[in-house]
Amino acid sequence: MILGAALGAFITGNSLKVVKASFAGAISLIKPLRYNRDAYVELLKLVFDLLVKSRKEDLLAIENDIADPAKSPVFSKYPRMLEDHHMIEFITDCMRLMVGGNLDPHELEALLDHELETHHKEAHEPASDFLLWECAYAELHFSPKMWPDFAPADMAAAVADFHRRERRFGGLPEVRDAIP
């Protein structure tokens, strides 16, 4: 019962994007890691092949490869990388900046760091603090009966328990009673 109330408060207190991301994150805990050692090795091989081609032929030789990675002979050797459109977009953007030659290495590094940081922030948008606020002012009733056995008389006892409670809403009793 409490878990249902907490789940309901979480869903109503956050945007649909945050709720979906939270459930996706919870499910991802069960699934195996997306990037393992083989994926990193494949990524390094792809970048290495691109850099070797640019060194042997010319920096402009990789222009067609980065313009259309799906038709590129270099990218087609790594189908797993082609499936990850975020990674392909990041690699091709980086290579385009290198081919353009307008940035010095320090500016390129700062720009790529900023892009990674932006992507990381968007991927991990924090949940709102609505649930914490709700928990602070939550009133709970603990019944010895389980929910399936909860009868109308038990509901009446819970409502009576709520009516007997003193609610100060953060104020002190003597201050609240003194205010007309």
N, C-alpha and C positions, 0 to 999 in steps of 0.2 A: 504494500500500500504506500509506504513512504517512498520507495523507489519510483512508483508511478507518479507520485506528486512531484518528485524532484525532476523526473524526465519531462513532465508536462511544463514545469516552470522553466526548464532549460530550453525547450522548444519554443515556448511563447516569448521568452526573453531574448532570443537571439535571431539574427537574420537567417533566412533559408540557406544562404551560402555557408554560414558558420555551422549550422546544424548538419548540413551535408558533409562538410569537411570533417566535422567531429566524428560522425558515423563512419566515414571512409577511413579516418585515422584509427578508429577502434578496430575496424575489420582488417586494416593493414598490419596490425599487431600479430594476427594469426598467420597471414601469408608470409612466404619466404621473402627475403630481401630482393629488391628489384635489381640492384647493382651488386654484383659479386666480383670476385677477382677476374674472372673471364671477361666480364663486361669492361672493366678498367683496362685490361690488356688490349682488348679490341679497339677501344677508344684511342689508346696510345699508338697502336699500329696505324689507325686511320690518319691521325694527325701527323705521324711520322711519314707516311706515304705522301701526304699533301706537301709537306715541307721538302721532302726529297725531290718530288716532281718540280716544285718551284725553284729549287736550287740547280737541278740539272738542266732544265729547259729554260725557264725564266719565271719570274713571279707572275707574269700575265698568262702563263700556260695553265694556271689553275683557275683562271677566270670562268671558263665554261663549266668546270666542275662545281664551283660554288654557286654559279647562276642557276643550275638545275641539278641538284644532287641525285635525284631519282634516275637521271639518264647518264650520270657520271660513271666512267669505268672504275675510278678510284673508290667512290662511295658504294658502288654496287658490290664490291668485294666484302662489304660489311653490312649485311642485311639487318642485323640486330640494331645497328646504329640508325639505319634508315627508318626503323619503326618508331624511334623516339624523336618526335618532331621538335621538341624543346631543345634537345641536344644538337640536332642538325641545324636548327636556327641559330643557336649560340655559336657553333663552329663556323658556319658560313658568314655570320656577321663579323666575327673576329677576322676571318680570312679576307673579307672585303675591305676591312680597315687596313690590313697589311698590304693588299694589292693597291689600294688607293695611295698609300705612302704619304698621306698628309699629316700623320701623327708620329711624334717621336715615341720610343718605347715606354717612357714613363707615363705619357698621356694615355697611351693604349692600355697600359696596366690599370691605371686609375679608372678609365672608362669601363673596362671589363669587371673590375671589382664592384663598381657602382651597379652595373647590370645584374651581377650575381646577388648583391645585397637586396636590390629591388625585387628580384624574383623570389628570394628567400622570405622577405617580409610579406609579399602577397600570398605566398603559399601557407604561411603560418599566421594568418590573421587571428588575433586573440579573441577569445570568447568574451562576451560582455560580462559585466559584474552583476547583472540582474539577478542571477541565481544566488549570489552571496547576499545581496540585499534581501531577497525573499527569505533566505534561511535565517537571517538575523531577526526577522519579525514573525517567523513561523510559530504557530501554536499547534502543538502536537497532543494527541490524545492516545494513550496506550491502553488498549483493551486486552483482556486476557483471552478473548475469543478471536479465532482466525476469521478472515474476511468471508469465506463461504458460509460460516456459521453465524454471521452477524445478522441479528434479527431487528425488527423495528424497535423493540424495547432497548436494545443495545445502542441504537442510534439516538434514541431519546435520552439515554444516560450520558452519551457523549455530548449532546447539545446542552444538557443541564450542566455538565462539567465546564463547558465553555462559558456559560452564563454566570457561573460562580467566580470566574477569574477576575482579578483586578488588573486593569490595563492602564498604564501610566503614560505610554507612548513617549518614553524617555524623560518624563518629568518626575519630580518628587511629589509624593502625596500631599504634603502640607502646602506646597506652593500651588498645586493644581486646585485644591479646595479653597484657597484664599482668593483666587481670581474670580470675580463675579461673572 
